[in-house]
Amino acid sequence: MPFSEEIDQKVQKIVSQWGAARKKMFGGTCYLLHGNMMCGVYKDNLILRLGESQAEALLAAQEAKPFDITGKPMKGWVMIEESRISGPNLSQWLEKAREFAVMLPQK
C-alpha cells in the first residue's frame, strides 16, 4: 500500500517552514530536521519521533499506536491514524516531534 500523499502534503506544508528536509524511506516519507528524523508518513499514518517518555505517554493514553513495521516497534516513535490528525491536531503533533528533534545533536 502506498503512503498517503494527502497527509504528506499537509505535513510538508508545516515542516518546510522549519527547514525540514523530505526523504523517501520505508515505503513512505520521512522529514529530517538538522539531519535527524523527526516525522513522516507511513501508509495512512502520521509517524512521529517523540522520545521514549512522550511516546509511552501517548501509547498509554491510547492516542497513538506503536510504530512497528518490522515486528519490533521503534522506541520513541508512534503512529497516529489519519482520522486523528485533522485540523489543528496535525500542527500540535508535529510541534511535539519538532521539540524532540531540536534537542538532538545536529548531524
DSSP file (Angstrom, degrees, kcal/mol; ACC not computed):
  #  RESIDUE AA STRUCTURE BP1 BP2  ACC     N-H-->O    O-->H-N    N-H-->O    O-->H-N    TCO  KAPPA ALPHA  PHI   PSI    X-CA   Y-CA   Z-CA
    1    1 A M              0   0    0      0, 0.0    42,-0.2     0, 0.0     0, 0.0   0.000 360.0 360.0 360.0 127.3    0.0    0.0    0.0
    2    2 A P        -     0   0    0      0, 0.0     2,-0.1     0, 0.0    26,-0.1  -0.258 360.0 -96.3 -70.8 164.6    1.4    3.4   -1.0
    3    3 A F        -     0   0    0     24,-0.4     2,-0.8     1,-0.1    41,-0.2  -0.416  43.9 -92.6 -80.1 159.6    1.7    6.2    1.5
    4    4 A S     >  -     0   0    0     39,-2.8     4,-2.1     1,-0.2     5,-0.1  -0.603  32.1-169.5 -75.1 109.5   -1.0    8.9    1.8
    5    5 A E  H  > S+     0   0    0     -2,-0.8     4,-2.4     1,-0.2    -1,-0.2   0.799  86.2  60.9 -68.5 -27.6    0.1   11.8   -0.4
    6    6 A E  H  > S+     0   0    0      2,-0.2     4,-1.7     1,-0.2    -1,-0.2   0.941 108.1  41.7 -64.6 -47.2   -2.6   13.9    1.1
    7    7 A I  H  > S+     0   0    0      1,-0.2     4,-2.7     2,-0.2     5,-0.2   0.925 113.3  54.9 -64.2 -43.1   -1.2   13.6    4.6
    8    8 A D  H  X S+     0   0    0     -4,-2.1     4,-3.0     1,-0.2    -2,-0.2   0.897 106.5  50.2 -58.9 -42.4    2.3   14.1    3.2
    9    9 A Q  H  X S+     0   0    0     -4,-2.4     4,-2.0     2,-0.2    -1,-0.2   0.902 111.3  48.8 -63.6 -40.5    1.4   17.3    1.6
   10   10 A K  H  X S+     0   0    0     -4,-1.7     4,-1.2     2,-0.2    -2,-0.2   0.919 114.0  46.2 -64.7 -43.2   -0.1   18.6    4.8
   11   11 A V  H >X S+     0   0    0     -4,-2.7     4,-2.9     1,-0.2     3,-0.6   0.945 111.5  51.6 -63.3 -48.3    3.0   17.6    6.8
   12   12 A Q  H 3X S+     0   0    0     -4,-3.0     4,-2.0     1,-0.2    -1,-0.2   0.869 103.8  58.2 -59.0 -38.3    5.3   19.1    4.2
   13   13 A K  H 3< S+     0   0    0     -4,-2.0     4,-0.3    -5,-0.2    -1,-0.2   0.877 115.3  36.1 -59.5 -38.4    3.5   22.4    4.3
   14   14 A I  H X< S+     0   0    0     -4,-1.2     3,-1.0    -3,-0.6     4,-0.3   0.945 119.6  43.9 -80.6 -52.1    4.1   22.8    8.0
   15   15 A V  H ><>S+     0   0    0     -4,-2.9     5,-1.9     1,-0.3     3,-1.2   0.722  99.8  69.1 -74.7 -20.3    7.6   21.3    8.5
   16   16 A S  G ><5S+     0   0    0     -4,-2.0     3,-1.1    -5,-0.3    -1,-0.3   0.803  91.6  63.1 -66.0 -25.6    9.1   23.0    5.4
   17   17 A Q  G < 5S+     0   0    0     -3,-1.0    -1,-0.3    -4,-0.3    -2,-0.2   0.722 101.8  51.2 -67.1 -21.0    8.8   26.3    7.4
   18   18 A W  G < 5S-     0   0    0     -3,-1.2    -1,-0.2    -4,-0.3    -2,-0.2   0.428 123.1-105.0 -94.8  -1.6   11.2   24.8    9.9
   19   19 A G  T < 5 +     0   0    0     -3,-1.1    15,-0.3    -4,-0.3    -3,-0.2   0.683  62.5 164.2  85.4  19.0   13.7   23.9    7.3
   20   20 A A      < -     0   0    0     -5,-1.9     2,-0.4    13,-0.1    -1,-0.2  -0.437  30.4-136.8 -72.2 143.9   13.0   20.1    7.4
   21   21 A A  E     -A   32   0A   0     11,-2.6    11,-2.9    -2,-0.1     2,-0.4  -0.840  12.5-134.1-102.9 138.3   14.2   18.0    4.5
   22   22 A R  E     +A   31   0A   0     -2,-0.4     2,-0.3     9,-0.2     9,-0.2  -0.733  26.9 173.9 -93.8 137.9   12.0   15.4    2.9
   23   23 A K  E     -A   30   0A   0      7,-2.7     7,-2.7    -2,-0.4     2,-0.4  -0.995  32.2-121.4-143.8 136.2   13.4   11.9    2.2
   24   24 A K  E     +A   29   0A   0     -2,-0.3     2,-0.3     5,-0.2     5,-0.3  -0.658  47.0 156.2 -78.1 128.7   11.6    8.7    0.9
   25   25 A M  E >   +A   28   0A   0      3,-1.4     3,-3.6    -2,-0.4    -2,-0.0  -0.985  51.5   4.8-150.3 154.4   12.1    5.9    3.5
   26   26 A F  T 3  S-     0   0    0     -2,-0.3     3,-0.1     1,-0.3    -1,-0.1   0.734 127.3 -55.7  42.1  37.7   10.4    2.7    4.5
   27   27 A G  T 3  S+     0   0    0      1,-0.3   -24,-0.4    15,-0.1    16,-0.3   0.613 132.1  54.5  74.7  12.2    7.8    2.9    1.7
   28   28 A G  E <  S-A   25   0A   0     -3,-3.6    -3,-1.4    14,-0.1     2,-0.3  -0.492  93.3 -76.4-142.6-146.7    6.7    6.3    2.8
   29   29 A T  E     -AB  24  41A   0     12,-2.0    12,-1.9    -5,-0.3     2,-0.3  -0.923  30.1-165.2-128.1 156.8    8.3    9.6    3.6
   30   30 A C  E     -AB  23  40A   0     -7,-2.7    -7,-2.7    -2,-0.3     2,-0.5  -0.989  11.3-144.2-137.8 146.4   10.3   11.0    6.4
   31   31 A Y  E     -AB  22  39A   0      8,-3.5     7,-2.9    -2,-0.3     8,-1.3  -0.950  14.2-157.9-115.1 132.5   11.2   14.5    7.4
   32   32 A L  E     -AB  21  37A   0    -11,-2.9   -11,-2.6    -2,-0.5     2,-0.5  -0.876   5.6-161.8-111.7 139.7   14.6   15.3    8.9
   33   33 A L  E >  S- B   0  36A   0      3,-2.8     3,-1.7    -2,-0.4   -13,-0.1  -0.983  83.1 -14.6-121.5 119.0   15.5   18.4   11.0
   34   34 A H  T 3  S-     0   0    0     -2,-0.5    73,-2.4   -15,-0.3    -1,-0.1   0.834 131.5 -53.5  55.5  34.6   19.2   19.1   11.2
   35   35 A G  T 3  S+     0   0    0      1,-0.2     2,-0.4    71,-0.2    -1,-0.3   0.391 116.1 113.2  85.8  -3.3   19.9   15.6    9.9
   36   36 A N  E <  S-B   33   0A   0     -3,-1.7    -3,-2.8    68,-0.1    -1,-0.2  -0.855  74.0-111.4-105.2 135.9   17.7   13.8   12.5
   37   37 A M  E     +B   32   0A   0     -2,-0.4    -5,-0.2    -5,-0.2     3,-0.1  -0.420  43.2 164.2 -63.3 136.1   14.5   12.0   11.6
   38   38 A M  E     -     0   0A   0     -7,-2.9    11,-2.5     1,-0.5     2,-0.3   0.713  54.2 -28.1-121.6 -46.8   11.5   13.9   13.1
   39   39 A C  E     +BC  31  48A   0     -8,-1.3    -8,-3.5     9,-0.2    -1,-0.5  -0.923  56.8 159.1-161.7 178.2    8.3   12.7   11.5
   40   40 A G  E     -BC  30  47A   0      7,-1.9     7,-2.7   -10,-0.3     2,-0.4  -0.983  37.4 -84.3 176.8-166.3    6.8   11.2    8.3
   41   41 A V  E     -BC  29  46A   0    -12,-1.9   -12,-2.0    -2,-0.3     2,-0.4  -0.997  28.0-179.4-132.2 128.7    4.0    9.3    6.7
   42   42 A Y  E >   - C   0  45A   0      3,-2.4     3,-1.8    -2,-0.4     2,-0.2  -0.978  66.9 -49.9-129.6 117.3    3.7    5.6    6.5
   43   43 A K  T 3  S-     0   0    0     -2,-0.4   -39,-2.8   -16,-0.3   -16,-0.0  -0.405 124.1 -21.1  53.4-119.9    0.6    4.2    4.7
   44   44 A D  T 3  S+     0   0    0    -41,-0.2    38,-1.1    -2,-0.2     2,-0.4  -0.068 121.2  95.4-105.3  32.2   -2.3    6.2    6.1
   45   45 A N  E <   -CD  42  81A   0     -3,-1.8    -3,-2.4    36,-0.2     2,-0.5  -0.944  68.3-133.9-126.9 143.6   -0.5    7.2    9.3
   46   46 A L  E     -CD  41  80A   0     34,-2.5    34,-3.1    -2,-0.4     2,-0.4  -0.797  27.2-152.7 -83.8 132.6    1.5   10.1   10.6
   47   47 A I  E     -CD  40  79A   0     -7,-2.7    -7,-1.9    -2,-0.5     2,-0.4  -0.922  12.3-170.1-111.8 140.8    4.6    8.9   12.2
   48   48 A L  E     -CD  39  78A   0     30,-2.4    30,-2.0    -2,-0.4     2,-0.7  -0.983  21.6-146.6-132.9 136.6    6.3   10.9   15.0
   49   49 A R  E     + D   0  77A   0    -11,-2.5    52,-0.2    -2,-0.4    28,-0.2  -0.911  36.3 151.9 -99.3 112.5    9.6   10.7   16.8
   50   50 A L        -     0   0    0     26,-3.0     4,-0.4    -2,-0.7    27,-0.2   0.497  54.2-103.0-120.0  -8.9    8.9   11.9   20.3
   51   51 A G     >  -     0   0    0     25,-1.5     4,-2.3     1,-0.1     5,-0.2  -0.055  44.7 -76.7  89.2 157.2   11.4   10.2   22.5
   52   52 A E  H  > S+     0   0    0      1,-0.2     4,-2.6     2,-0.2     5,-0.2   0.885 125.1  48.6 -62.1 -44.5   10.6    7.3   24.8
   53   53 A S  H  > S+     0   0    0      1,-0.2     4,-1.9     2,-0.2    -1,-0.2   0.929 115.8  42.2 -67.7 -43.8    8.7    9.1   27.6
   54   54 A Q  H  > S+     0   0    0     -4,-0.4     4,-2.0     2,-0.2    -1,-0.2   0.898 115.4  50.5 -68.6 -38.7    6.4   11.1   25.4
   55   55 A A  H  X S+     0   0    0     -4,-2.3     4,-2.4     1,-0.2    -2,-0.2   0.930 110.3  49.6 -63.5 -44.5    5.7    8.2   23.1
   56   56 A E  H  X S+     0   0    0     -4,-2.6     4,-2.5    -5,-0.2    -1,-0.2   0.874 108.7  53.5 -62.4 -37.2    4.9    5.9   26.0
   57   57 A A  H  X S+     0   0    0     -4,-1.9     4,-1.9     2,-0.2    -1,-0.2   0.914 110.4  46.1 -64.7 -42.3    2.5    8.5   27.4
   58   58 A L  H  <>S+     0   0    0     -4,-2.0     5,-2.5     2,-0.2     6,-0.9   0.887 113.1  49.8 -68.0 -37.8    0.6    8.7   24.1
   59   59 A L  H ><5S+     0   0    0     -4,-2.4     3,-1.2     1,-0.2    -2,-0.2   0.915 110.5  49.9 -65.6 -41.9    0.5    4.9   23.8
   60   60 A A  H 3<5S+     0   0    0     -4,-2.5    -2,-0.2     1,-0.3    -1,-0.2   0.855 111.0  49.3 -64.4 -35.2   -0.8    4.6   27.4
   61   61 A A  T 3<5S-     0   0    0     -4,-1.9    -1,-0.3    -5,-0.2    -2,-0.2   0.441 112.2-124.2 -82.6   0.6   -3.5    7.2   26.7
   62   62 A Q  T < 5S+     0   0    0     -3,-1.2    -3,-0.2    -4,-0.2    -2,-0.1   0.801  76.7 124.4  58.8  32.8   -4.4    5.3   23.5
   63   63 A E  S   <S+     0   0    0     -5,-2.5     2,-0.3    -6,-0.2    18,-0.2   0.563  74.9  20.0 -91.1 -11.1   -3.8    8.3   21.4
   64   64 A A        -     0   0    0     -6,-0.9    16,-0.2    16,-0.1    -2,-0.1  -0.919  69.6-126.4-148.9 169.7   -1.3    6.5   19.2
   65   65 A K  E     -E   79   0A   0     14,-2.6    14,-2.9    -2,-0.3    -6,-0.1  -0.835  42.0 -90.9-115.7 158.2   -0.1    3.1   18.1
   66   66 A P  E     -E   78   0A   0      0, 0.0     2,-1.3     0, 0.0    12,-0.2  -0.404  38.2-117.0 -63.8 145.9    3.5    1.8   18.2
   67   67 A F        +     0   0    0     10,-0.9     7,-2.7     7,-0.4     2,-0.5  -0.744  56.2 154.4 -85.2  96.8    5.5    2.5   15.0
   68   68 A D        +     0   0    0     -2,-1.3    11,-0.0     5,-0.2    10,-0.0  -0.920  14.7 145.1-134.2 104.4    6.0   -1.2   14.1
   69   69 A I  S    S+     0   0    0     -2,-0.5    -1,-0.1     3,-0.3    -2,-0.0   0.395  80.5  41.5-116.0  -1.1    6.6   -2.1   10.5
   70   70 A T  S    S-     0   0    0      2,-0.2    -2,-0.1     0, 0.0    -1,-0.0   0.410 118.1 -93.5-124.1  -2.1    9.1   -5.0   11.1
   71   71 A G  S    S+     0   0    0      1,-0.1    -3,-0.1     0, 0.0     0, 0.0   0.354 109.1  83.1  97.6  -4.2    7.6   -6.8   14.1
   72   72 A K  S    S-     0   0    0     -5,-0.0    -3,-0.3     0, 0.0    -2,-0.2  -0.924  81.5-129.7-133.4 107.9    9.8   -4.8   16.5
   73   73 A P        -     0   0    0      0, 0.0     2,-0.5     0, 0.0    -5,-0.2  -0.220  22.6-117.0 -58.2 142.6    8.4   -1.4   17.5
   74   74 A M    >   -     0   0    0     -7,-2.7     3,-1.6     1,-0.1    -7,-0.4  -0.714  32.3-120.4 -81.5 123.5   10.8    1.5   17.2
   75   75 A K  T 3  S+     0   0    0     -2,-0.5   -23,-0.1     1,-0.2   -24,-0.1  -0.392  94.0  16.6 -66.3 136.6   11.4    3.1   20.6
   76   76 A G  T 3  S+     0   0    0      1,-0.3   -26,-3.0   -25,-0.2   -25,-1.5   0.447 106.3 103.2  83.5  -0.1   10.4    6.7   20.9
   77   77 A W  E <   -D   49   0A   0     -3,-1.6   -10,-0.9   -28,-0.2     2,-0.3  -0.872  45.0-179.1-115.7 148.4    8.2    6.6   17.8
   78   78 A V  E     -DE  48  66A   0    -30,-2.0   -30,-2.4    -2,-0.3     2,-0.4  -0.938  20.7-133.1-137.8 163.6    4.4    6.4   17.4
   79   79 A M  E     -DE  47  65A   0    -14,-2.9   -14,-2.6    -2,-0.3     2,-0.5  -0.969  13.9-157.9-117.1 135.7    1.9    6.3   14.6
   80   80 A I  E     -D   46   0A   0    -34,-3.1   -34,-2.5    -2,-0.4   -16,-0.1  -0.959  23.2-121.5-113.0 125.4   -1.2    8.5   14.6
   81   81 A E  E >   -D   45   0A   0     -2,-0.5     3,-2.0   -18,-0.2     4,-0.4  -0.302  23.6-113.8 -65.9 149.8   -4.1    7.3   12.5
   82   82 A E  G >  S+     0   0    0    -38,-1.1     3,-1.5     1,-0.3    -1,-0.1   0.832 113.6  61.8 -53.7 -38.3   -5.4    9.6    9.7
   83   83 A S  G 3  S+     0   0    0      1,-0.3     3,-0.4     2,-0.1    -1,-0.3   0.709 102.5  52.6 -64.8 -19.2   -8.7   10.2   11.5
   84   84 A R  G <  S+     0   0    0     -3,-2.0    -1,-0.3     1,-0.2    -2,-0.2   0.490  97.6  65.6 -93.9  -4.4   -6.9   11.8   14.5
   85   85 A I    <   +     0   0    0     -3,-1.5     5,-0.4    -4,-0.4    -1,-0.2   0.151  69.2 123.6-109.9  22.1   -4.8   14.3   12.6
   86   86 A S  S >  S-     0   0    0     -3,-0.4     3,-1.4     3,-0.1     4,-0.2  -0.433  70.8 -11.9 -78.9 156.2   -7.4   16.6   11.2
   87   87 A G  T >> S-     0   0    0      1,-0.2     3,-1.0     2,-0.2     4,-0.5  -0.215 131.1  -9.4  59.5-139.7   -7.5   20.4   11.8
   88   88 A P  H 3> S+     0   0    0      0, 0.0     4,-2.0     0, 0.0    -1,-0.2   0.646 118.8  81.4 -70.3 -13.7   -5.1   21.8   14.5
   89   89 A N  H <> S+     0   0    0     -3,-1.4     4,-2.8     1,-0.2     5,-0.2   0.891  86.9  56.6 -57.7 -39.5   -4.2   18.3   15.7
   90   90 A L  H <> S+     0   0    0     -3,-1.0     4,-2.6    -5,-0.4     5,-0.2   0.939 107.4  46.8 -60.1 -48.0   -1.7   17.9   12.9
   91   91 A S  H  X S+     0   0    0     -4,-0.5     4,-2.2     1,-0.2    -1,-0.2   0.890 112.6  51.0 -60.5 -39.7    0.2   21.1   13.9
   92   92 A Q  H  X S+     0   0    0     -4,-2.0     4,-1.6     2,-0.2    -2,-0.2   0.917 111.3  46.8 -65.6 -43.9    0.2   20.0   17.5
   93   93 A W  H  X S+     0   0    0     -4,-2.8     4,-1.7     1,-0.2    -2,-0.2   0.937 113.9  48.1 -62.6 -45.8    1.6   16.5   16.8
   94   94 A L  H  X S+     0   0    0     -4,-2.6     4,-2.5     1,-0.2    -2,-0.2   0.864 107.0  56.1 -66.1 -35.2    4.3   17.9   14.5
   95   95 A E  H  X S+     0   0    0     -4,-2.2     4,-2.5    -5,-0.2    -1,-0.2   0.885 104.9  53.2 -63.2 -37.8    5.3   20.5   17.1
   96   96 A K  H  X S+     0   0    0     -4,-1.6     4,-1.5     2,-0.2    -1,-0.2   0.910 110.6  46.7 -62.8 -41.3    5.9   17.8   19.6
   97   97 A A  H  X S+     0   0    0     -4,-1.7     4,-2.6     2,-0.2    -2,-0.2   0.886 111.5  51.8 -67.3 -38.4    8.1   16.0   17.2
   98   98 A R  H  X S+     0   0    0     -4,-2.5     4,-2.4     1,-0.2    -2,-0.2   0.917 105.4  55.0 -63.2 -43.5   10.0   19.2   16.4
   99   99 A E  H  < S+     0   0    0     -4,-2.5     4,-0.5     1,-0.2    -1,-0.2   0.873 112.2  43.8 -58.7 -37.9   10.6   19.9   20.1
  100  100 A F  H >X S+     0   0    0     -4,-1.5     3,-1.1   -51,-0.2     4,-0.6   0.928 111.8  52.7 -72.3 -44.7   12.2   16.5   20.4
  101  101 A A  H >< S+     0   0    0     -4,-2.6     3,-1.1     1,-0.3    -2,-0.2   0.853 103.3  56.5 -62.3 -36.2   14.3   16.8   17.2
  102  102 A V  T 3< S+     0   0    0     -4,-2.4    -1,-0.3     1,-0.2    -2,-0.2   0.702 100.5  60.3 -72.3 -15.7   15.8   20.2   18.1
  103  103 A M  T <4 S+     0   0    0     -3,-1.1    -1,-0.2    -4,-0.5    -2,-0.2   0.674  90.0  89.1 -80.4 -16.8   17.1   18.7   21.3
  104  104 A L  S << S-     0   0    0     -3,-1.1     2,-0.1    -4,-0.6   -68,-0.1  -0.472  91.3 -98.9 -80.7 150.9   19.2   16.1   19.4
  105  105 A P        -     0   0    0      0, 0.0    -1,-0.1     0, 0.0    -2,-0.1  -0.437  45.8-104.2 -66.8 142.8   22.7   16.9   18.2
  106  106 A Q              0   0    0      1,-0.1   -71,-0.2    -2,-0.1   -72,-0.1  -0.356 360.0 360.0 -66.9 145.8   22.9   18.0   14.6
  107  107 A K              0   0    0    -73,-2.4   -72,-0.2    -3,-0.1    -1,-0.1   0.375 360.0 360.0-106.1 360.0   24.2   15.5   12.1
